[in-house]
Amino acid sequence: MMLKNKLIGKIVHGIEQSVKGIALHLSILQPRDKAI
C-alpha cells in the first residue's frame, strides 16, 4: 500500500508540475494578446 501511495504521489506531482508549466506559458501569452 505504501509503495502504491508513493507512486500515485509522484504521478500527481508530475501532473501538477506540467499544469503549472502550462499555466505559466498561458499567463505569459495572455497579456500580449490583451495588449494587442
PyMOL CGO cylinders between C-alpha atoms (Angstrom):
from pymol import cmd
from pymol.cgo import CYLINDER

trace = [
    CYLINDER, 0.00, 0.00, 0.00, 2.77, 2.44, 0.91, 0.3, 1, 1, 1, 1, 1, 1,
    CYLINDER, 2.77, 2.44, 0.91, 4.57, 1.92, -2.40, 0.3, 1, 1, 1, 1, 1, 1,
    CYLINDER, 4.57, 1.92, -2.40, 1.33, 2.41, -4.32, 0.3, 1, 1, 1, 1, 1, 1,
    CYLINDER, 1.33, 2.41, -4.32, 0.66, 5.67, -2.47, 0.3, 1, 1, 1, 1, 1, 1,
    CYLINDER, 0.66, 5.67, -2.47, 4.20, 6.90, -3.20, 0.3, 1, 1, 1, 1, 1, 1,
    CYLINDER, 4.20, 6.90, -3.20, 3.74, 6.08, -6.89, 0.3, 1, 1, 1, 1, 1, 1,
    CYLINDER, 3.74, 6.08, -6.89, 0.40, 7.93, -7.00, 0.3, 1, 1, 1, 1, 1, 1,
    CYLINDER, 0.40, 7.93, -7.00, 2.03, 10.86, -5.21, 0.3, 1, 1, 1, 1, 1, 1,
    CYLINDER, 2.03, 10.86, -5.21, 4.80, 11.01, -7.83, 0.3, 1, 1, 1, 1, 1, 1,
    CYLINDER, 4.80, 11.01, -7.83, 2.29, 10.89, -10.68, 0.3, 1, 1, 1, 1, 1, 1,
    CYLINDER, 2.29, 10.89, -10.68, 0.13, 13.61, -9.09, 0.3, 1, 1, 1, 1, 1, 1,
    CYLINDER, 0.13, 13.61, -9.09, 3.25, 15.75, -8.51, 0.3, 1, 1, 1, 1, 1, 1,
    CYLINDER, 3.25, 15.75, -8.51, 4.27, 15.29, -12.15, 0.3, 1, 1, 1, 1, 1, 1,
    CYLINDER, 4.27, 15.29, -12.15, 0.80, 16.33, -13.32, 0.3, 1, 1, 1, 1, 1, 1,
    CYLINDER, 0.80, 16.33, -13.32, 0.88, 19.38, -11.02, 0.3, 1, 1, 1, 1, 1, 1,
    CYLINDER, 0.88, 19.38, -11.02, 4.29, 20.41, -12.38, 0.3, 1, 1, 1, 1, 1, 1,
    CYLINDER, 4.29, 20.41, -12.38, 3.11, 20.11, -16.01, 0.3, 1, 1, 1, 1, 1, 1,
    CYLINDER, 3.11, 20.11, -16.01, -0.11, 22.02, -15.19, 0.3, 1, 1, 1, 1, 1, 1,
    CYLINDER, -0.11, 22.02, -15.19, 1.95, 24.79, -13.57, 0.3, 1, 1, 1, 1, 1, 1,
    CYLINDER, 1.95, 24.79, -13.57, 4.19, 24.86, -16.64, 0.3, 1, 1, 1, 1, 1, 1,
    CYLINDER, 4.19, 24.86, -16.64, 1.20, 25.16, -18.98, 0.3, 1, 1, 1, 1, 1, 1,
    CYLINDER, 1.20, 25.16, -18.98, -0.39, 27.83, -16.76, 0.3, 1, 1, 1, 1, 1, 1,
    CYLINDER, -0.39, 27.83, -16.76, 2.90, 29.78, -16.78, 0.3, 1, 1, 1, 1, 1, 1,
    CYLINDER, 2.90, 29.78, -16.78, 3.04, 29.67, -20.60, 0.3, 1, 1, 1, 1, 1, 1,
    CYLINDER, 3.04, 29.67, -20.60, -0.60, 30.80, -20.82, 0.3, 1, 1, 1, 1, 1, 1,
    CYLINDER, -0.60, 30.80, -20.82, -0.08, 33.66, -18.34, 0.3, 1, 1, 1, 1, 1, 1,
    CYLINDER, -0.08, 33.66, -18.34, 2.92, 34.82, -20.43, 0.3, 1, 1, 1, 1, 1, 1,
    CYLINDER, 2.92, 34.82, -20.43, 0.90, 34.65, -23.65, 0.3, 1, 1, 1, 1, 1, 1,
    CYLINDER, 0.90, 34.65, -23.65, -2.38, 36.19, -22.39, 0.3, 1, 1, 1, 1, 1, 1,
    CYLINDER, -2.38, 36.19, -22.39, -1.13, 39.73, -21.51, 0.3, 1, 1, 1, 1, 1, 1,
    CYLINDER, -1.13, 39.73, -21.51, 0.36, 40.10, -25.00, 0.3, 1, 1, 1, 1, 1, 1,
    CYLINDER, 0.36, 40.10, -25.00, -2.94, 39.05, -26.59, 0.3, 1, 1, 1, 1, 1, 1,
    CYLINDER, -2.94, 39.05, -26.59, -4.85, 41.56, -24.44, 0.3, 1, 1, 1, 1, 1, 1,
    CYLINDER, -4.85, 41.56, -24.44, -2.36, 44.36, -25.22, 0.3, 1, 1, 1, 1, 1, 1,
    CYLINDER, -2.36, 44.36, -25.22, -2.92, 43.99, -28.97, 0.3, 1, 1, 1, 1, 1, 1,
]
cmd.load_cgo(trace, "trace")
